[in-house]
Every structure is written in C-alpha cells, then in structure tokens.
Amino acid sequence: MKHFDKQAKDWDNNPMKVERAEIFAKEIIEYIKPKPSDNALEFGCGTGLLSYQLKDAFETITLADNSEGMIQVLQDKIKNLSLTNFKPLLVDLLEDNLDIGKFNAIYSLMTLHHIHDLNKVSNIFHSLLETDGYLCIADLVKEDGSFHKEHSEFDGHNGFDKNELSNILTRNGFKIEYYNISYIIEKELEGEIRKYPLFLIICKKI
C-alpha cells in the first residue's frame, strides 16, 4: 500500500494511464448503456481516472480504495473540479463489512491482479450488485511475471487467463457476456520493448 501512497501525487501525470481510462470507459458505456439514474462503484479507484471518464454516465459513483494517498489526491480533485456525484471511500472492501448499498454497476481497472482471494472478492462484488447489475473488470492478460519486475514487494497475480477468471466469476453467480483485448501497455525492460495486453471482461449478476 505504501507503494501506491507514494505514487499518488504523480499518478495522473502519466498520459498512458489517462489514455487507457478513456478507452475502457468508452467500451464500458457502449456495452452496458447505463441509465442516468444508475449508481456505480469503482473498486480500487486510485485517483479516480476511470470514474472521471464515466462521471456523466451515472447518477452517483462511489470510489473505494484502501490507499490513503490515492484517496487524498481524489478528494482534492473532487473539490477542484466540483464533482458533486463522486463519493470517495477510504476502505478495504475485503476486510471491512460496510453497508454501502447496492449498485447497478461495479468496475475496476488494474486492481484485481493485486487481490489474492479472487473467490472472496467475486462474492463481495455479487453481494453489492443489484440483480442484472454489471461487473466490468479491466486487467492484465496472463504474463510471465515481468510486468512487476521492478516492484519487489508485489505478490499478486501475473495477470489472468480468460478461462480461469471466467470460471471463478461463473462459480460466484455471474454470467460472462463480453471479453475483449482493449489496450496494450508497452514497457522497456532490459533494453527491449515488452507488450502487455489488457482485457475487459463484462459479466452480469444472475
């Protein structure tokens, strides 16, 4: 968590992070077609880049993260940009049993691979969604472990295999409706450019 606290202040200065948020937001809106009265939850919101791109698509957006640094930057952004429908929440949804209501959509961008217990988090998503609500997950396609090579403290998943993740979500009450490779992150590692595809999977609570 300290890693994200330290990165928070400069997070939005990376044009790649802004670009990928724009691309995933557009794809989410095109598929789920939210109604103006719908409420959304961003899980692992960071500084709210994805929600900022979705700010006009939902009546309210609850932005949850357990990094104090990220939430502080987000709160400053909400104030400076007068984002009246944003509700920031410093919370660990896997540990804190909070009554935060139900949502028509839950989405996350590059968060899931940091979560150890995928069954637990899928179950939490299911409990927080209205029936027929959408879960939208954007994350890394399974990779060889080099993506986090420079972060020695990383102990999450090296991306996800489509079938393995689909099976976990299906077991926890979701119907897979959509899968697409939507973005490629390029990183220079040891003098060569490596490409890391990101997917968007959208499923519905049944």
GROMACS elastic network, one bead per residue, 0.5 to 0.9 nm:
[ bonds ]
;  ai    aj funct       b0    kb
    1     4     6  0.53653   500
    1     5     6  0.63237   500
    1     6     6  0.87325   500
    1    66     6  0.76779   500
    1    67     6  0.59719   500
    1    68     6  0.86274   500
    2     6     6  0.60805   500
    2     7     6  0.85431   500
    2    67     6  0.76789   500
    2    68     6  0.89766   500
    2    69     6  0.84503   500
    3     6     6  0.53834   500
    3     7     6  0.63790   500
    3     8     6  0.87727   500
    3   151     6  0.87429   500
    3   153     6  0.86986   500
    4     8     6  0.58859   500
    4    11     6  0.89654   500
    4    46     6  0.81931   500
    4    67     6  0.64790   500
    4    68     6  0.87119   500
    4    69     6  0.70410   500
    4    70     6  0.69818   500
    5     8     6  0.53657   500
    5     9     6  0.81433   500
    5    67     6  0.58814   500
    5    68     6  0.63499   500
    5    70     6  0.60874   500
    6     9     6  0.72370   500
    6    10     6  0.86464   500
    6    69     6  0.70108   500
    6    70     6  0.88229   500
    7    10     6  0.58632   500
    7    11     6  0.59101   500
    7    69     6  0.80282   500
    7    70     6  0.81556   500
    8    11     6  0.50926   500
    8    12     6  0.80378   500
    8    46     6  0.76023   500
    8    47     6  0.70998   500
    8    67     6  0.87288   500
    8    69     6  0.55994   500
    8    71     6  0.85418   500
    8    72     6  0.84634   500
    8    73     6  0.66889   500
    9    12     6  0.76015   500
    9    13     6  0.85972   500
    9    47     6  0.88620   500
    9    69     6  0.76147   500
    9    70     6  0.76788   500
    9    73     6  0.65213   500
   10    13     6  0.54321   500
   10    14     6  0.75426   500
   11    14     6  0.62301   500
   11    17     6  0.79028   500
   11    46     6  0.85104   500
   11    47     6  0.73460   500
   11    70     6  0.86419   500
   12    15     6  0.74292   500
   12    17     6  0.70617   500
   12    18     6  0.68722   500
   12    47     6  0.74135   500
   12    49     6  0.74476   500
   13    16     6  0.88844   500
   13    17     6  0.82395   500
   13    18     6  0.82460   500
   14    17     6  0.55413   500
   14    18     6  0.67703   500
   14    19     6  0.89102   500
   15    18     6  0.50777   500
   15    19     6  0.60284   500
   15    20     6  0.86360   500
   16    19     6  0.50302   500
   16    20     6  0.61462   500
   16    21     6  0.85595   500
   16   185     6  0.80693   500
   17    20     6  0.53911   500
   17    21     6  0.62806   500
   17    22     6  0.87910   500
   17    49     6  0.77979   500
   18    21     6  0.52169   500
   18    22     6  0.63616   500
   18    23     6  0.88659   500
   18    49     6  0.65058   500
   18    50     6  0.80436   500
   19    22     6  0.51738   500
   19    23     6  0.63612   500
   19    24     6  0.88012   500
   20    23     6  0.50735   500
   20    24     6  0.61476   500
   20    25     6  0.84328   500
   20    50     6  0.84408   500
   20   182     6  0.86475   500
   20   183     6  0.67391   500
   20   184     6  0.88130   500
   20   185     6  0.89128   500
   21    24     6  0.53249   500
   21    25     6  0.59569   500
   21    26     6  0.85477   500
   21    49     6  0.60978   500
   21    51     6  0.83215   500
   21    52     6  0.86227   500
   21    53     6  0.69148   500
   21   109     6  0.78791   500
   22    25     6  0.52345   500
   22    26     6  0.62180   500
   22    27     6  0.87400   500
   22    49     6  0.83638   500
   22    50     6  0.69760   500
   22    52     6  0.89597   500
   22    53     6  0.59710   500
   22    54     6  0.87348   500
   23    26     6  0.53531   500
   23    27     6  0.63888   500
   23    28     6  0.87632   500
   23   182     6  0.75195   500
   23   183     6  0.77554   500
   24    27     6  0.51071   500
   24    28     6  0.60821   500
   24    29     6  0.86315   500
   24    50     6  0.76486   500
   24    53     6  0.89705   500
   24   109     6  0.83215   500
   24   138     6  0.74270   500
   24   182     6  0.72596   500
   24   183     6  0.83152   500
   24   200     6  0.74363   500
   25    28     6  0.51201   500
   25    29     6  0.61911   500
   25    30     6  0.85678   500
   25    50     6  0.63343   500
   25    51     6  0.78981   500
   25    53     6  0.59402   500
   25    54     6  0.60474   500
   26    29     6  0.52965   500
   26    30     6  0.61511   500
   26    31     6  0.87328   500
   26    53     6  0.80286   500
   26    54     6  0.81937   500
   27    30     6  0.51305   500
   27    31     6  0.62610   500
   27    32     6  0.86659   500
   27   182     6  0.84708   500
   27   200     6  0.84559   500
   28    31     6  0.53522   500
   28    32     6  0.60236   500
   28    33     6  0.77510   500
   28    54     6  0.88750   500
   28   107     6  0.88066   500
   28   136     6  0.72468   500
   28   200     6  0.84807   500
   28   202     6  0.81221   500
   29    32     6  0.55423   500
   29    33     6  0.51125   500
   29    34     6  0.66236   500
   29    54     6  0.78527   500
   29    57     6  0.74334   500
   30    33     6  0.56773   500
   30    34     6  0.88233   500
   31    34     6  0.87636   500
   31   178     6  0.84084   500
   31   202     6  0.84519   500
   32   105     6  0.86092   500
   32   134     6  0.71971   500
   32   202     6  0.85306   500
   33    57     6  0.84368   500
   34    37     6  0.81343   500
   34    38     6  0.62812   500
   34    39     6  0.88478   500
   34    57     6  0.63098   500
   34    58     6  0.67980   500
   34   104     6  0.82585   500
   34   105     6  0.82791   500
   35    38     6  0.53550   500
   35    39     6  0.89310   500
   35    57     6  0.73526   500
   35    58     6  0.70324   500
   35    59     6  0.84745   500
   36    39     6  0.85671   500
   36    56     6  0.81788   500
   36    57     6  0.62446   500
   36    58     6  0.54490   500
   36    59     6  0.57342   500
   37    57     6  0.89205   500
   37    58     6  0.64333   500
   37    59     6  0.51254   500
   37    60     6  0.81685   500
   38    57     6  0.81142   500
   38    58     6  0.52545   500
   38    59     6  0.56491   500
   38    60     6  0.72882   500
   38   103     6  0.75328   500
   38   104     6  0.57516   500
   38   105     6  0.77427   500
   39    58     6  0.56046   500
   39    59     6  0.56634   500
   39    61     6  0.59115   500
   39    62     6  0.79824   500
   39   102     6  0.81335   500
   39   103     6  0.53119   500
   39   104     6  0.55104   500
   39   105     6  0.67224   500
   39   106     6  0.88810   500
   40    58     6  0.65877   500
   40    59     6  0.81096   500
   40    60     6  0.63923   500
   40    62     6  0.62858   500
   40    63     6  0.85552   500
   40   102     6  0.86965   500
   40   103     6  0.53821   500
   40   104     6  0.58975   500
   40   106     6  0.56317   500
   40   107     6  0.77714   500
   41    45     6  0.88914   500
   41    51     6  0.88652   500
   41    60     6  0.85572   500
   41    61     6  0.55984   500
   41    63     6  0.59269   500
   41    64     6  0.73317   500
   41   102     6  0.89485   500
   41   103     6  0.65715   500
   41   104     6  0.83673   500
   41   105     6  0.64263   500
   41   107     6  0.64808   500
   41   108     6  0.85944   500
   41   128     6  0.89470   500
   42    45     6  0.54247   500
   42    48     6  0.81714   500
   42    50     6  0.82253   500
   42    51     6  0.69476   500
   42    61     6  0.72342   500
   42    62     6  0.63000   500
   42    64     6  0.60897   500
   42    65     6  0.84845   500
   42   105     6  0.85787   500
   42   106     6  0.57975   500
   42   107     6  0.50697   500
   42   108     6  0.56361   500
   42   109     6  0.85073   500
   43    46     6  0.87719   500
   43    62     6  0.86475   500
   43    63     6  0.66395   500
   43    64     6  0.53403   500
   43    65     6  0.65705   500
   43    93     6  0.83031   500
   43   106     6  0.70718   500
   43   107     6  0.62411   500
   43   108     6  0.51461   500
   43   109     6  0.81165   500
   43   111     6  0.74595   500
   43   112     6  0.88384   500
   44    48     6  0.88301   500
   44    63     6  0.75478   500
   44    64     6  0.57130   500
   44    66     6  0.73589   500
   44    67     6  0.86141   500
   44   107     6  0.89520   500
   44   108     6  0.63507   500
   44   109     6  0.75772   500
   44   110     6  0.82895   500
   44   111     6  0.56803   500
   44   112     6  0.83392   500
   45    48     6  0.50823   500
   45    49     6  0.75857   500
   45    50     6  0.75585   500
   45    51     6  0.76225   500
   45    63     6  0.55700   500
   45    64     6  0.57284   500
   45    65     6  0.55793   500
   45    70     6  0.81378   500
   45    71     6  0.83395   500
   45    74     6  0.88869   500
   45    88     6  0.89008   500
   45   108     6  0.70242   500
   45   109     6  0.77122   500
   45   111     6  0.82091   500
   46    49     6  0.74959   500
   46    63     6  0.83543   500
   46    64     6  0.81024   500
   46    65     6  0.62651   500
   46    66     6  0.87253   500
   46    67     6  0.74448   500
   46    69     6  0.86498   500
   46    70     6  0.50261   500
   46    71     6  0.67453   500
   46    73     6  0.85811   500
   46    74     6  0.75166   500
   47    50     6  0.86537   500
   47    51     6  0.89830   500
   47    63     6  0.89846   500
   47    69     6  0.88110   500
   47    70     6  0.52069   500
   47    71     6  0.64245   500
   47    72     6  0.82267   500
   47    73     6  0.59738   500
   47    75     6  0.84913   500
   47    77     6  0.81475   500
   48    51     6  0.51866   500
   48    52     6  0.59211   500
   48    53     6  0.87522   500
   48    63     6  0.70555   500
   48    70     6  0.85282   500
   48    71     6  0.86001   500
   48    73     6  0.89668   500
   48    74     6  0.62212   500
   48    77     6  0.87518   500
   49    52     6  0.51817   500
   49    53     6  0.67021   500
   49    54     6  0.89892   500
   50    53     6  0.53242   500
   50    54     6  0.65523   500
   50    55     6  0.87341   500
   50   107     6  0.89220   500
   50   108     6  0.82370   500
   50   109     6  0.73866   500
   51    55     6  0.57412   500
   51    61     6  0.73401   500
   51    63     6  0.77526   500
   51    86     6  0.85554   500
   51   107     6  0.89793   500
   52    55     6  0.50363   500
   52    56     6  0.83985   500
   52    83     6  0.88337   500
   53    56     6  0.77740   500
   53    57     6  0.86581   500
   54    57     6  0.53055   500
   54    58     6  0.70949   500
   54    61     6  0.87193   500
   55    58     6  0.63110   500
   55    59     6  0.82397   500
   55    60     6  0.81121   500
   55    61     6  0.74202   500
   55    83     6  0.80983   500
   55    85     6  0.76035   500
   55    86     6  0.78992   500
   56    59     6  0.76048   500
   57    60     6  0.89294   500
   58    61     6  0.66137   500
   58    85     6  0.82726   500
   59    85     6  0.64847   500
   60    84     6  0.84677   500
   60    86     6  0.60916   500
   60    87     6  0.74477   500
   61    85     6  0.61709   500
   61    86     6  0.50673   500
   61    87     6  0.60986   500
   61    88     6  0.84225   500
   62    85     6  0.84088   500
   62    86     6  0.60187   500
   62    88     6  0.58935   500
   62    89     6  0.69908   500
   62   100     6  0.88533   500
   63    71     6  0.86425   500
   63    74     6  0.89400   500
   63    86     6  0.70496   500
   63    87     6  0.59186   500
   63    89     6  0.58067   500
   63    90     6  0.84428   500
   64    71     6  0.82057   500
   64    87     6  0.84432   500
   64    88     6  0.61308   500
   64    90     6  0.59864   500
   64    91     6  0.61842   500
   64    92     6  0.77970   500
   64    93     6  0.78196   500
   65    68     6  0.78369   500
   65    70     6  0.74874   500
   65    71     6  0.67899   500
   65    88     6  0.82165   500
   65    89     6  0.65159   500
   65    90     6  0.54017   500
   65    91     6  0.57200   500
   65    92     6  0.66001   500
   65    93     6  0.81906   500
   66    69     6  0.89510   500
   66    70     6  0.82513   500
   66    71     6  0.79338   500
   66    89     6  0.82423   500
   66    90     6  0.53332   500
   66    92     6  0.50729   500
   66    93     6  0.82089   500
   67    70     6  0.53622   500
   67    71     6  0.63605   500
   67    72     6  0.86782   500
   67    90     6  0.70375   500
   67    91     6  0.82278   500
   67    92     6  0.88543   500
   68    71     6  0.52195   500
   68    72     6  0.61121   500
   68    73     6  0.87607   500
   68    90     6  0.66213   500
   69    72     6  0.51838   500
   69    73     6  0.64395   500
   69    74     6  0.86790   500
   70    73     6  0.52680   500
   70    74     6  0.61847   500
   70    75     6  0.86798   500
   71    75     6  0.60250   500
   71    76     6  0.85924   500
   71    88     6  0.68512   500
   71    89     6  0.74042   500
   71    90     6  0.63857   500
   72    75     6  0.51090   500
   72    76     6  0.63366   500
   72    77     6  0.86516   500
   73    76     6  0.51848   500
   73    77     6  0.62426   500
   73    78     6  0.87298   500
   74    78     6  0.61426   500
   74    79     6  0.86405   500
   74    88     6  0.73819   500
   75    78     6  0.50705   500
   75    79     6  0.62745   500
   75    80     6  0.86202   500
   75    88     6  0.69336   500
   76    79     6  0.51820   500
   76    80     6  0.60827   500
   76    81     6  0.85065   500
   77    80     6  0.50809   500
   77    81     6  0.58806   500
   77    82     6  0.80100   500
   77    83     6  0.80322   500
   78    81     6  0.53792   500
   78    82     6  0.55285   500
   78    84     6  0.75197   500
   78    86     6  0.71052   500
   78    87     6  0.89302   500
   78    88     6  0.87720   500
   79    82     6  0.51096   500
   79    83     6  0.68557   500
   79    84     6  0.86716   500
   80    83     6  0.80928   500
   81    84     6  0.88247   500
   82    85     6  0.89606   500
   83    86     6  0.58318   500
   84    87     6  0.82404   500
   91    94     6  0.87658   500
   91    95     6  0.83738   500
   91    96     6  0.69070   500
   91    98     6  0.88682   500
   92    95     6  0.54736   500
   92    96     6  0.57550   500
   92    97     6  0.88974   500
   93    96     6  0.53625   500
   93    97     6  0.69724   500
   93    98     6  0.75843   500
   93   121     6  0.83083   500
   93   124     6  0.78855   500
   94    97     6  0.76992   500
   94   120     6  0.74946   500
   94   121     6  0.65962   500
   94   124     6  0.75263   500
   98   101     6  0.87066   500
   99   102     6  0.88293   500
  100   128     6  0.80947   500
  101   128     6  0.68757   500
  101   129     6  0.87264   500
  102   105     6  0.89884   500
  102   127     6  0.79110   500
  102   129     6  0.52772   500
  102   130     6  0.57730   500
  103   106     6  0.68517   500
  103   128     6  0.61521   500
  103   130     6  0.56931   500
  103   133     6  0.70861   500
  103   134     6  0.87934   500
  104   128     6  0.88452   500
  104   129     6  0.59736   500
  104   130     6  0.55808   500
  104   131     6  0.81282   500
  104   132     6  0.77639   500
  104   134     6  0.64111   500
  104   135     6  0.87655   500
  105   129     6  0.67739   500
  105   130     6  0.81360   500
  105   133     6  0.54503   500
  105   135     6  0.58641   500
  105   136     6  0.76082   500
  106   125     6  0.72971   500
  106   128     6  0.83374   500
  106   129     6  0.73019   500
  106   133     6  0.79977   500
  106   134     6  0.63564   500
  106   136     6  0.62367   500
  106   137     6  0.83838   500
  107   134     6  0.81807   500
  107   135     6  0.57832   500
  107   137     6  0.56649   500
  107   138     6  0.78489   500
  107   202     6  0.89447   500
  108   111     6  0.60801   500
  108   112     6  0.73406   500
  108   135     6  0.85444   500
  108   136     6  0.65776   500
  108   137     6  0.51708   500
  108   138     6  0.61221   500
  108   139     6  0.81208   500
  109   112     6  0.76573   500
  109   136     6  0.86506   500
  109   137     6  0.63037   500
  109   139     6  0.59509   500
  109   200     6  0.88575   500
  110   113     6  0.67211   500
  110   114     6  0.81056   500
  110   137     6  0.81083   500
  110   138     6  0.60626   500
  110   140     6  0.69339   500
  110   198     6  0.85749   500
  111   114     6  0.57182   500
  111   115     6  0.72430   500
  111   137     6  0.85400   500
  111   138     6  0.81632   500
  111   139     6  0.70830   500
  112   115     6  0.52889   500
  112   116     6  0.84375   500
  112   118     6  0.79156   500
  112   121     6  0.87065   500
  112   137     6  0.76704   500
  112   138     6  0.82768   500
  112   139     6  0.68355   500
  112   140     6  0.89368   500
  112   156     6  0.87138   500
  112   157     6  0.82862   500
  112   159     6  0.87572   500
  113   116     6  0.76444   500
  113   139     6  0.71038   500
  113   140     6  0.74519   500
  113   156     6  0.56129   500
  113   158     6  0.68765   500
  113   159     6  0.59886   500
  113   160     6  0.76624   500
  114   154     6  0.79387   500
  114   155     6  0.74024   500
  114   157     6  0.64487   500
  115   118     6  0.65854   500
  115   121     6  0.77643   500
  115   156     6  0.62486   500
  115   157     6  0.76332   500
  116   120     6  0.89384   500
  116   121     6  0.88708   500
  116   155     6  0.82994   500
  116   156     6  0.60446   500
  116   157     6  0.73636   500
  117   120     6  0.54214   500
  117   121     6  0.64451   500
  117   122     6  0.86955   500
  118   121     6  0.52257   500
  118   122     6  0.59750   500
  118   123     6  0.84620   500
  118   165     6  0.85752   500
  118   168     6  0.73444   500
  118   169     6  0.86083   500
  119   122     6  0.51417   500
  119   123     6  0.61150   500
  119   124     6  0.86696   500
  119   168     6  0.64674   500
  119   169     6  0.77693   500
  119   171     6  0.84638   500
  119   172     6  0.70865   500
  120   123     6  0.51202   500
  120   124     6  0.62798   500
  120   125     6  0.87221   500
  120   172     6  0.89825   500
  121   125     6  0.61825   500
  121   126     6  0.85764   500
  122   125     6  0.50823   500
  122   126     6  0.61849   500
  122   127     6  0.87215   500
  122   168     6  0.77162   500
  122   169     6  0.62972   500
  122   172     6  0.62126   500
  122   173     6  0.85895   500
  122   174     6  0.88364   500
  123   126     6  0.50253   500
  123   127     6  0.62770   500
  123   128     6  0.87466   500
  123   169     6  0.86057   500
  123   172     6  0.58330   500
  123   173     6  0.80357   500
  124   127     6  0.51245   500
  124   128     6  0.62725   500
  124   129     6  0.87796   500
  125   128     6  0.51986   500
  125   129     6  0.62965   500
  125   135     6  0.75526   500
  126   129     6  0.54228   500
  126   130     6  0.82122   500
  126   131     6  0.88008   500
  126   133     6  0.88767   500
  126   135     6  0.84794   500
  126   172     6  0.72455   500
  126   173     6  0.68973   500
  126   174     6  0.76586   500
  126   205     6  0.64778   500
  126   206     6  0.88757   500
  127   130     6  0.80203   500
  129   132     6  0.79514   500
  129   133     6  0.55092   500
  129   134     6  0.74824   500
  129   135     6  0.81170   500
  129   205     6  0.70481   500
  130   133     6  0.50374   500
  130   134     6  0.84735   500
  130   205     6  0.74726   500
  131   134     6  0.87744   500
  131   204     6  0.81496   500
  131   205     6  0.56401   500
  131   206     6  0.61998   500
  132   204     6  0.55679   500
  132   206     6  0.60527   500
  133   203     6  0.84687   500
  133   204     6  0.56714   500
  133   205     6  0.55173   500
  133   206     6  0.83728   500
  134   174     6  0.89976   500
  134   202     6  0.67680   500
  134   203     6  0.57276   500
  134   205     6  0.64167   500
  135   174     6  0.84386   500
  135   201     6  0.81008   500
  135   202     6  0.56619   500
  135   203     6  0.52878   500
  135   204     6  0.61735   500
  135   205     6  0.75440   500
  136   200     6  0.68711   500
  136   201     6  0.57763   500
  136   203     6  0.65831   500
  136   204     6  0.88379   500
  137   199     6  0.79459   500
  137   200     6  0.56445   500
  137   201     6  0.53285   500
  137   202     6  0.64802   500
  137   203     6  0.87193   500
  138   182     6  0.86927   500
  138   198     6  0.66495   500
  138   199     6  0.54770   500
  138   201     6  0.64884   500
  138   202     6  0.87629   500
  139   159     6  0.70097   500
  139   160     6  0.77757   500
  139   197     6  0.85494   500
  139   198     6  0.52557   500
  139   199     6  0.56231   500
  139   200     6  0.68071   500
  139   201     6  0.86410   500
  140   143     6  0.76444   500
  140   158     6  0.76461   500
  140   160     6  0.62912   500
  140   196     6  0.70299   500
  140   197     6  0.61974   500
  140   199     6  0.63155   500
  141   158     6  0.80984   500
  141   160     6  0.50111   500
  141   161     6  0.62831   500
  141   162     6  0.76160   500
  141   181     6  0.83635   500
  141   196     6  0.71788   500
  141   197     6  0.57306   500
  141   198     6  0.55696   500
  141   199     6  0.62681   500
  142   145     6  0.85948   500
  142   157     6  0.83342   500
  142   158     6  0.57379   500
  142   161     6  0.52686   500
  142   162     6  0.83129   500
  142   196     6  0.87822   500
  142   197     6  0.87002   500
  143   146     6  0.72878   500
  143   147     6  0.73737   500
  143   158     6  0.55191   500
  143   159     6  0.57088   500
  143   160     6  0.78015   500
  143   161     6  0.89564   500
  143   196     6  0.73711   500
  143   197     6  0.89087   500
  144   147     6  0.76453   500
  144   158     6  0.66559   500
  144   159     6  0.85961   500
  145   148     6  0.64423   500
  145   149     6  0.67842   500
  145   157     6  0.83851   500
  145   158     6  0.52518   500
  145   159     6  0.82887   500
  146   150     6  0.82511   500
  146   158     6  0.82663   500
  146   189     6  0.83444   500
  147   150     6  0.79891   500
  147   151     6  0.89051   500
  147   158     6  0.76077   500
  147   159     6  0.89536   500
  147   187     6  0.80409   500
  147   194     6  0.88048   500
  147   196     6  0.76046   500
  148   151     6  0.52653   500
  148   152     6  0.76080   500
  148   154     6  0.67095   500
  148   158     6  0.81944   500
  149   152     6  0.67234   500
  149   154     6  0.84490   500
  149   189     6  0.88842   500
  150   153     6  0.89863   500
  150   154     6  0.89662   500
  151   154     6  0.56301   500
  152   155     6  0.83158   500
  154   157     6  0.88562   500
  155   158     6  0.89273   500
  156   159     6  0.86794   500
  157   160     6  0.72516   500
  159   198     6  0.87903   500
  160   163     6  0.85830   500
  160   164     6  0.72697   500
  160   165     6  0.63897   500
  161   164     6  0.53897   500
  161   165     6  0.61733   500
  161   166     6  0.84590   500
  162   165     6  0.54476   500
  162   166     6  0.60104   500
  162   167     6  0.86188   500
  162   179     6  0.83252   500
  162   199     6  0.87937   500
  162   201     6  0.86607   500
  163   167     6  0.60679   500
  163   168     6  0.86967   500
  164   167     6  0.52321   500
  164   168     6  0.64774   500
  164   169     6  0.88684   500
  165   168     6  0.51836   500
  165   169     6  0.62998   500
  165   170     6  0.85758   500
  166   169     6  0.51779   500
  166   170     6  0.59931   500
  166   171     6  0.85356   500
  166   174     6  0.87845   500
  166   175     6  0.86538   500
  166   176     6  0.67995   500
  166   201     6  0.85884   500
  167   170     6  0.50502   500
  167   171     6  0.60734   500
  167   172     6  0.86483   500
  168   171     6  0.52298   500
  168   172     6  0.64489   500
  168   174     6  0.89388   500
  169   172     6  0.51595   500
  169   173     6  0.66490   500
  169   174     6  0.54866   500
  169   175     6  0.76149   500
  169   176     6  0.78015   500
  169   203     6  0.81677   500
  170   173     6  0.54190   500
  170   175     6  0.58724   500
  170   176     6  0.71506   500
  170   203     6  0.88702   500
  171   174     6  0.72319   500
  173   204     6  0.85074   500
  173   205     6  0.61222   500
  173   206     6  0.58197   500
  174   203     6  0.59433   500
  174   204     6  0.54093   500
  174   206     6  0.57038   500
  175   202     6  0.87043   500
  175   203     6  0.52680   500
  175   204     6  0.52058   500
  175   205     6  0.65057   500
  175   206     6  0.66115   500
  176   179     6  0.80170   500
  176   201     6  0.74983   500
  176   202     6  0.63015   500
  176   204     6  0.66033   500
  177   201     6  0.77273   500
  177   202     6  0.57704   500
  177   203     6  0.50976   500
  177   204     6  0.70034   500
  178   200     6  0.77192   500
  178   201     6  0.55549   500
  178   202     6  0.50125   500
  178   203     6  0.67584   500
  179   199     6  0.69126   500
  179   200     6  0.56435   500
  179   202     6  0.65309   500
  179   203     6  0.89828   500
  180   198     6  0.85531   500
  180   199     6  0.54514   500
  180   200     6  0.53724   500
  180   201     6  0.67051   500
  181   184     6  0.81566   500
  181   197     6  0.65574   500
  181   198     6  0.57600   500
  181   200     6  0.63905   500
  181   201     6  0.89220   500
  182   197     6  0.75618   500
  182   198     6  0.60381   500
  182   199     6  0.55542   500
  182   200     6  0.64993   500
  183   196     6  0.84591   500
  183   197     6  0.58509   500
  183   198     6  0.51625   500
  183   199     6  0.70480   500
  183   200     6  0.89414   500
  184   195     6  0.62767   500
  184   196     6  0.54917   500
  184   198     6  0.59263   500
  185   194     6  0.82197   500
  185   195     6  0.57536   500
  185   196     6  0.50254   500
  185   197     6  0.62240   500
  185   198     6  0.74158   500
  186   193     6  0.63204   500
  186   194     6  0.55891   500
  186   196     6  0.62703   500
  186   197     6  0.86767   500
  187   192     6  0.81298   500
  187   193     6  0.55237   500
  187   194     6  0.52518   500
  187   195     6  0.65450   500
  187   196     6  0.79381   500
  188   191     6  0.61185   500
  188   192     6  0.53426   500
  188   194     6  0.60457   500
  188   195     6  0.88618   500
  189   192     6  0.53961   500
  189   193     6  0.62915   500
  189   194     6  0.67324   500
  190   193     6  0.84591   500
